[in-house]
Amino acid sequence: MRVKCVICDTINNLDDNLPLAKKLRNRPIHTYMCETCHDRIKENTVTRIETGNFRFYRTSPQMDEEF
């Protein structure tokens, strides 16, 4: 299966039997990101977390105050 990275537009080949290939084929809303872009985003996120200026918004602030 040929896939294209959503960030850098490189085209890669995935084995048709991989779980990622099946997910991309069956659910078109899922997008593919190559390993280099994934690693670059991961490194940038880790450095932002280490600065202390990064905040996770998993829940709303109002819910955090209630609990």
Wavefront OBJ file of the C-alpha trace (Angstrom):
o trace
v 0.000 0.000 0.000
v 1.376 3.395 -0.947
v 0.965 6.113 1.674
v 1.884 9.780 1.743
v 3.051 11.689 4.817
v 0.720 14.573 5.673
v 3.603 16.834 6.737
v 6.514 16.299 4.358
v 4.637 14.669 1.418
v 7.053 11.745 1.109
v 5.606 8.569 -0.348
v 6.292 5.272 1.435
v 5.201 1.689 0.915
v 3.499 -0.249 3.702
v 2.849 -3.964 3.777
v -0.843 -4.616 3.161
v -1.097 -6.864 6.227
v 0.181 -4.334 8.775
v -2.370 -3.057 11.308
v -1.576 0.536 10.306
v -2.324 -0.220 6.647
v -5.638 -1.820 7.595
v -6.550 1.174 9.759
v -5.753 3.612 6.966
v -7.696 1.560 4.449
v -10.816 1.048 6.574
v -10.985 4.474 8.211
v -10.108 7.220 5.741
v -10.104 9.936 8.404
v -6.859 8.536 9.844
v -3.731 10.039 8.337
v -0.205 8.721 7.876
v 2.906 10.391 9.275
v 6.392 9.092 8.430
v 8.835 8.120 11.177
v 11.123 11.136 10.652
v 8.246 13.598 11.091
v 6.894 11.630 14.037
v 10.301 11.655 15.757
v 10.808 15.364 15.054
v 7.438 16.261 16.584
v 8.141 14.007 19.563
v 11.518 15.670 20.225
v 10.037 19.176 19.937
v 7.207 18.271 22.311
v 9.616 16.841 24.876
v 11.739 20.004 24.792
v 8.621 22.164 25.221
v 7.514 20.065 28.204
v 10.946 20.434 29.821
v 10.763 24.248 29.610
v 7.693 24.250 31.843
v 5.652 26.447 29.492
v 3.766 23.504 28.018
v 0.359 22.606 29.395
v -1.750 19.564 28.581
v -5.400 20.373 27.915
v -6.938 16.963 28.461
v -9.852 18.249 30.518
v -11.501 21.619 30.847
v -10.193 23.957 33.602
v -13.664 24.066 35.160
v -13.631 20.288 35.642
v -10.163 20.506 37.205
v -11.433 23.049 39.765
v -14.408 20.865 40.689
v -12.210 17.899 41.479
l 1 2 3 4 5 6 7 8 9 10 11 12 13 14 15 16 17 18 19 20 21 22 23 24 25 26 27 28 29 30 31 32 33 34 35 36 37 38 39 40 41 42 43 44 45 46 47 48 49 50 51 52 53 54 55 56 57 58 59 60 61 62 63 64 65 66 67
